[in-house]
């Protein structure tokens, strides 16, 4: 039996801002040997319902208003880049910072940054992109290594 045991959890492939592997150290008081505990395994996917609350509705409304009148031409209808990388991506994308107004964009990035710091141990986020998919579009399994170890999808679909 262990009265006090040091448990070290490491995630290979993740790096800290100063380099090296990311690890988490915790003290475990246990009346039974560690070998008797079940390992839940890595968490590859996390779903958070209602993540942005009303802010999500605000962001979706901006998108809907920009496409409300199909015959109306304005710059925000033409800011979408058709992005196709064979065997990885086929989608339409734009920079969220230039699509949403300053307050809506700040609410989005503040929420993402706070979640990353609180739940994932991240210091900051890379600039978010906004994308939409029509028939034939896809994102296949891939790694965006320069952007960091985590990725997110925030669905504004109604």
C-alpha positions in Angstrom: 0.0 0.0 0.0 1.1 3.5 -0.8 0.7 6.3 1.7 2.0 8.9 -0.6 3.0 8.3 -4.2 4.2 10.6 -6.9 2.3 10.2 -10.2 3.8 11.8 -13.3 1.7 12.1 -16.4 3.4 13.0 -19.7 2.0 13.6 -23.1 4.6 12.7 -25.8 4.7 15.2 -28.7 3.5 18.2 -26.6 6.0 20.8 -25.8 6.2 23.6 -23.3 6.9 27.2 -24.3 10.5 26.6 -23.2 10.8 23.3 -25.0 10.8 19.7 -23.7 7.9 17.5 -22.9 4.8 18.7 -21.0 4.2 16.8 -17.9 1.8 17.1 -14.9 2.9 16.1 -11.5 0.3 15.2 -8.8 0.5 13.7 -5.4 -1.8 10.6 -4.9 -2.8 9.2 -1.5 -4.1 5.7 -2.1 -5.0 2.7 0.1 -4.3 0.4 -2.8 -1.4 -0.1 -5.3 -1.4 2.0 -8.4 -1.6 -1.1 -10.6 -5.2 -1.7 -9.4 -6.4 1.6 -10.9 -7.9 1.6 -14.4 -6.2 3.9 -16.9 -9.0 5.8 -18.7 -6.6 6.4 -21.6 -6.0 9.7 -23.5 -8.8 12.1 -24.1 -8.7 12.7 -27.9 -11.9 14.6 -28.2 -13.7 17.0 -25.8 -17.2 18.3 -26.5 -18.5 21.4 -24.6 -22.1 22.2 -25.3 -23.1 25.8 -25.0 -19.5 26.9 -24.9 -20.1 30.6 -25.9 -23.8 31.0 -25.0 -25.2 34.2 -26.4 -21.9 35.1 -28.1 -22.3 32.1 -30.4 -25.7 33.5 -31.4 -24.2 36.9 -32.1 -21.5 35.4 -34.3 -24.0 33.3 -36.2 -26.3 36.4 -36.7 -23.3 38.3 -38.3 -22.9 35.4 -40.8 -26.6 35.2 -41.6 -26.9 38.9 -42.1 -24.0 39.0 -44.5 -25.8 36.3 -46.7 -29.4 37.4 -46.1 -29.8 39.2 -49.5 -28.4 36.9 -52.2 -28.3 39.7 -54.8 -26.6 42.2 -52.6 -22.9 42.6 -53.3 -20.6 43.8 -50.5 -17.0 43.1 -49.5 -17.8 40.6 -46.7 -19.5 38.3 -49.2 -16.3 38.1 -51.2 -13.7 37.7 -48.4 -13.8 33.8 -48.5 -10.8 31.9 -49.8 -11.5 28.5 -51.4 -8.8 26.4 -49.8 -8.0 23.1 -51.3 -5.0 20.9 -50.2 -5.4 17.4 -51.7 -6.0 14.7 -49.1 -6.3 17.3 -46.3 -8.7 20.2 -46.8 -11.4 21.5 -49.1 -13.3 24.4 -47.6 -14.0 28.1 -47.7 -12.2 30.2 -45.1 -11.6 33.7 -43.9 -9.8 35.3 -40.9 -12.3 35.7 -38.1 -10.6 38.9 -37.0 -11.6 40.7 -40.2 -15.0 39.1 -40.5 -16.5 39.9 -37.1 -16.6 43.3 -35.4 -14.0 44.0 -32.7 -16.3 43.3 -29.7 -17.6 40.0 -31.1 -14.1 38.9 -32.0 -12.8 39.9 -28.6 -15.5 37.9 -26.9 -14.7 34.8 -29.0 -10.9 35.0 -28.5 -11.2 35.8 -24.8 -13.4 32.8 -24.2 -11.1 30.5 -26.2 -8.0 31.8 -24.4 -9.6 31.4 -21.0 -10.7 27.9 -21.8 -7.2 27.0 -23.1 -5.5 28.3 -20.0 -8.0 26.8 -17.6 -8.6 23.4 -19.2 -5.5 22.7 -21.3 -2.7 24.6 -19.8 -2.1 26.8 -22.9 -0.8 30.4 -22.6 -2.3 31.8 -25.8 -4.2 30.9 -29.1 -3.2 31.3 -32.7 -5.5 33.6 -34.8 -8.8 31.8 -35.4 -10.2 31.2 -38.9 -13.8 31.0 -39.9 -14.8 28.4 -42.4 -17.9 27.0 -44.1 -18.5 23.8 -45.9 -20.8 23.0 -48.8 -21.3 19.7 -50.6 -17.9 18.3 -51.5 -16.0 20.1 -48.8 -14.1 18.3 -46.1 -11.3 18.3 -43.5 -9.5 15.0 -43.2 -7.4 13.9 -40.2 -4.3 16.0 -40.2 -1.9 17.8 -37.8 -1.5 21.5 -37.8 1.9 21.3 -36.1 2.9 25.0 -36.3 -0.3 26.1 -34.6 0.2 24.0 -31.5 -0.9 20.7 -30.0 -4.7 21.4 -29.8 -7.3 22.3 -32.4 -10.9 23.3 -32.0 -14.1 23.4 -34.0 -16.8 25.9 -32.8 -20.0 25.0 -34.6 -22.3 28.0 -35.2 -24.8 25.7 -37.0 -28.4 26.1 -36.1 
